[in-house]
Amino acid sequence: MVMPVMTKLYNITKNPLYLEKLHEYLEYADSIMYDDEAGLYYRDGKYVYPKHKSANGKKDFWARGDGWVLAGLAKVLKDLPKEDKYRQHYIERFRRLAESVAACQQPEGYWTRSMLDPTHAPGPETSGTAFFTYGLQWGINNGFLDSKRYQPVVEKAWKYLSKVALQPDGKVGYVQPIGEKAIPGQVVDANSTSNFGVGAFLLAACERVRYLNN
């Protein structure tokens, strides 16, 4: 979540130390939380497989956590100088993460809380889904992701967000409460809402408008 702050501080101060620290921090996080085989991030060091497993013995990647990363990389690439020496690394990581995210979307358009084990905590989750929708649509809108491949993923996700998550009274539902993992048995339904879920929804909606305008 801190990644976009570093690029914004660089753009305010022009101090290159912010960009160096951005890369240093990401490399450190990668050494602990990034699973190269899955192309996804564990929420933190407590959830790394095989020390931690989902209810069905699988790798447990939390949707909102990976949503933070995809959205964070999009915001970094938006603000990062084109001549930055680490830029290509961020682009490659963004694309790899997008590929992994798209692969585990559910047929109904949403992502489950445990991304690779839908039965661990079944049903839709809006905040992770909205962050993924934002990141993927931003990548398409800005030429980082192939539209033919990823726009169908976004269309299904937006259908879920606009037709299921968004309630008739304007509430954005199916948002997992504050937490750090997918919790079996936790109720997440149409009445489950939170400001960070609404914010993620609005990020996705803004990119949707930009896509339609183009």
Steps between C-alpha positions, in 0.01 A plus 500: 500500500796733554631461143300787344599729787866461404448603138284794604761619747764472228287713267462764771863508615694359200711316755610171332534334839122443499525292182797305633316425824188404307698232318685392815177456694330310218797265464489434874125434491546272200759295688242424770157505337524444124430148373669471163315181404155649557596855398315631806579654839430361843348754736812490719761258630248318723314360200781357289442144379556232628519657848145622441241328279140559403225276638564258215877498527563751221703821480293776659514834319270768642316691228507844660871466572582419138257772396712752690806386307345510152343840567823624661709399199253676269535820703881467505516460122270800461741727690837336437746685273532321165879497538494329842746209494256264673199584283515187287511284812179662627335455161592131490374444855176686422441283193582176680271589786222595257535164328478310829204706621305449179556125516312457827197721433177318575244445218267755663766771465617537858803368687464296818681604816748211471588534135610145419260321735145625433349258754720627786276807540248477215304780340580842358726762656478854367812679622745254343286475188483878465876546545561234233247665269671835545848361442406297193297781343777749570748266335280475191431872488871581516632239260660262749249217454351351185137606464388187317630282779406703806195709411269195520630445855425862587154483341403203717643668809319828429174312448540352847595835654218697338223238509569301817729696732328834442166498684183688395552754781856574383676288763799295380459156654693175537804678645700287742549693827840622617728201536803328353381166365214300357302364796289186451144555619525880513181654366556741211170596338312783330496698826878470553654834408801711590660822378803323350265283294316808375834667418614198299164496320542867407855440371364227274208718392729789401711272282182357352388850398842570345477175303151583371601856410789367291 
